[in-house]
Amino acid sequence: MEGTLDPDRTAVVVVDMQNGFAHPEGSLYAPGSERVVGPIADLVARAREAGARIVYTRDVHPPEQFEGTHSYDEFDRWGEHVLEGSWDAELLAELDVRDDDLVVEKHTYDAFYDTELEGWLDARGIRNLVICGTLANVCVLHTAGSAGLRDFRTVLVSDCIGAIEDEHREYALEHTAWLFGEVADSEEVGFAR
């Protein structure tokens, strides 16, 4: 990644770091997701100190969401997970979620689809998105792709992205760098003061 990011025009987007995915008792627990909790917390703390905005996404599904669907049925693919109102759907307790952070509740892999995210970013003049979280080749990749298509500067933070398999993370990073964004380690992500 070249240069530093203007914190007034930057948000760190933490994708789906929820009990269901990153806690050992979660319904879709992936150890790779739990391993990035510390690095994500460090990145968020640095960004917050510099004055960047923080966004957390929560994947949440009403029990009846996929009734009558044809090709898009997450429960068929993954089993029931992060049900509305469940412990599974809550953000990890280890995360420093504050009142002035935006928490986006989403119902698909893409945090822009049918949510307030784009309007919230636009209203604040935010054009740079530093994306981390889980799962690399699912919600992280789909959210990053939507950001790129909306012409946000999109930076995936490689050591802050959880995956089921290392190959999944590598695919997401390579795909992002090839098509619509940048990839950097957390130590390369700098914020102008």
Phi and psi in degrees as a GROMACS rama.xvg file:
@    title "Ramachandran Plot"
@    xaxis  label "Phi"
@    yaxis  label "Psi"
@TYPE xy
-93.9926  134.884  GLU-2
75.2188  -178.175  GLY-3
-107.728  163.446  THR-4
-101.069  138.128  LEU-5
-73.0162  114.767  ASP-6
-61.8085  -27.0519  PRO-7
-68.7329  -19.2661  ASP-8
-116.609  19.2051  ARG-9
-128.753  141.547  THR-10
-130.478  140.161  ALA-11
-91.8781  124.774  VAL-12
-107.454  112.501  VAL-13
-98.8642  110.34  VAL-14
-91.4763  116.889  VAL-15
54.3653  38.8878  ASP-16
-83.3448  77.4284  MET-17
-116.498  162.079  GLN-18
-54.4739  -39.6145  ASN-19
-61.2192  -26.1938  GLY-20
-110.084  -31.2849  PHE-21
-119.069  3.32315  ALA-22
-109.156  138.378  HIS-23
-55.446  -23.4337  PRO-24
-95.46  5.86003  GLU-25
-71.5838  153.166  GLY-26
-67.0955  -28.6987  SER-27
-125.125  43.7743  LEU-28
-58.6068  130.869  TYR-29
-124.801  114.788  ALA-30
-51.9505  -32.6893  PRO-31
-62.6713  -25.9908  GLY-32
-76.1033  -40.3384  SER-33
-64.3354  -35.7433  GLU-34
-64.9013  -21.0799  ARG-35
-96.937  3.25404  VAL-36
-59.635  -48.9718  VAL-37
-60.5274  -51.6783  GLY-38
-59.8891  -36.6773  PRO-39
-65.6169  -44.5612  ILE-40
-59.1059  -40.0533  ALA-41
-65.71  -43.7533  ASP-42
-62.0381  -44.9631  LEU-43
-61.3967  -42.6782  VAL-44
-62.481  -43.5856  ALA-45
-63.9102  -43.8363  ARG-46
-64.6108  -43.7225  ALA-47
-62.9254  -42.9226  ARG-48
-61.5377  -35.1899  GLU-49
-77.6107  -15.7881  ALA-50
104.45  7.66951  GLY-51
-74.9992  157.263  ALA-52
-83.4839  155.568  ARG-53
-122.327  131.509  ILE-54
-124.57  131.511  VAL-55
-113.681  138.235  TYR-56
-108.509  147.794  THR-57
-126.281  121.714  ARG-58
-81.1418  119.95  ASP-59
-137.211  133.417  VAL-60
-125.528  122.889  HIS-61
-64.0455  144.733  PRO-62
-55.0089  -29.5008  PRO-63
-95.8312  6.53074  GLU-64
-53.8642  -39.5363  GLN-65
-102.015  10.8752  PHE-66
-65.3291  127.822  GLU-67
80.7697  4.68495  GLY-68
-81.2452  159.957  THR-69
-106.053  -63.4392  HIS-70
-105.302  -20.1899  SER-71
-109.372  97.8471  TYR-72
-140.921  94.5251  ASP-73
-63.6842  -32.8018  GLU-74
-67.3978  -34.3169  PHE-75
-66.3814  -41.2489  ASP-76
-76.4009  -44.1098  ARG-77
-112.792  -9.83735  TRP-78
83.1826  168.46  GLY-79
-63.4593  135.209  GLU-80
-155.159  158.208  HIS-81
35.258  52.3484  VAL-82
-66.4372  143.587  LEU-83
-48.2546  128.62  GLU-84
81.716  1.4186  GLY-85
-92.5384  160.441  SER-86
-59.8028  -38.1458  TRP-87
-52.2527  -38.919  ASP-88
-81.4655  -10.4143  ALA-89
-75.128  147.528  GLU-90
-65.991  150.762  LEU-91
-58.4956  139.342  LEU-92
-62.953  -25.7634  ALA-93
-71.8237  -13.2453  GLU-94
-83.6063  143.794  LEU-95
-92.5681  74.9942  ASP-96
-85.5988  124.875  VAL-97
-113.532  163.982  ARG-98
-60.0866  -32.2103  ASP-99
-89.5048  2.2116  ASP-100
-79.1889  150.886  ASP-101
-91.8419  129.981  LEU-102
-112.11  114.824  VAL-103
-98.5625  121.87  VAL-104
-93.2085  122.655  GLU-105
-123.693  158.553  LYS-106
-122.023  6.0299  HIS-107
-134.999  -176.351  THR-108
-68.1295  -21.2555  TYR-109
-103.507  119.065  ASP-110
-71.8165  -10.5704  ALA-111
-90.3486  -22.8375  PHE-112
-71.9818  114.945  TYR-113
57.5683  39.346  ASP-114
-130.018  176.154  THR-115
-86.612  1.21573  GLU-116
-56.9796  -52.3515  LEU-117
-61.6985  -44.4539  GLU-118
-62.6256  -39.9464  GLY-119
-63.3994  -45.0894  TRP-120
-64.412  -47.3881  LEU-121
-60.5328  -41.2281  ASP-122
-63.8453  -22.5171  ALA-123
-104.646  4.77627  ARG-124
70.8653  23.404  GLY-125
-83.8432  126.585  ILE-126
-124.601  -10.5135  ARG-127
-112.742  126.304  ASN-128
-119.442  122.094  LEU-129
-101.569  112.3  VAL-130
-109.66  133.585  ILE-131
-145.116  177.259  CYS-132
121.474  -147.089  GLY-133
-150.695  159.958  THR-134
-83.4913  143.749  LEU-135
-51.6272  -53.5611  ALA-136
-93.6637  10.7357  ASN-137
-120.773  -97.9188  VAL-138
-68.7002  -35.4017  CYS-139
-64.0068  -49.6706  VAL-140
-64.6323  -43.3775  LEU-141
-68.3045  -37.1589  HIS-142
-67.6932  -43.6985  THR-143
-63.7576  -40.9544  ALA-144
-61.9471  -42.6957  GLY-145
-64.0323  -37.9406  SER-146
-62.936  -46.2434  ALA-147
-60.8594  -42.0005  GLY-148
-66.665  -22.1902  LEU-149
-93.1852  8.84737  ARG-150
65.9037  29.1814  ASP-151
-79.1438  145.433  PHE-152
-70.1794  118.901  ARG-153
-114.449  118.635  THR-154
-121.668  117.564  VAL-155
-89.7299  132.512  LEU-156
-97.5281  103.327  VAL-157
-58.6463  -38.078  SER-158
-89.5385  9.00103  ASP-159
-123.126  26.6092  CYS-160
-126.054  122.074  ILE-161
-89.4884  154.197  GLY-162
-152.573  161.539  ALA-163
-73.2321  -44.1351  ILE-164
-126.688  147.379  GLU-165
-57.1713  -35.4817  ASP-166
-63.0103  -32.2305  GLU-167
-65.1158  -42.8787  HIS-168
-64.8878  -44.5889  ARG-169
-61.9851  -40.7608  GLU-170
-59.9735  -48.5285  TYR-171
-60.5895  -42.0094  ALA-172
-66.636  -45.6885  LEU-173
-64.1898  -42.2978  GLU-174
-62.6099  -43.8065  HIS-175
-61.9946  -50.2358  THR-176
-62.6517  -33.8006  ALA-177
-74.1342  -38.0769  TRP-178
-106.845  -39.7278  LEU-179
-152.533  2.15259  PHE-180
-155.506  -164.858  GLY-181
-122.727  159.152  GLU-182
-128.402  135.725  VAL-183
-148.06  152.888  ALA-184
-77.0808  158.065  ASP-185
-59.303  -33.3951  SER-186
-68.7338  -19.355  GLU-187
-85.5044  -14.0557  GLU-188
-85.0859  110.183  VAL-189
-117.028  149.411  GLY-190
-117.142  127.753  PHE-191
-65.4577  147.46  ALA-192
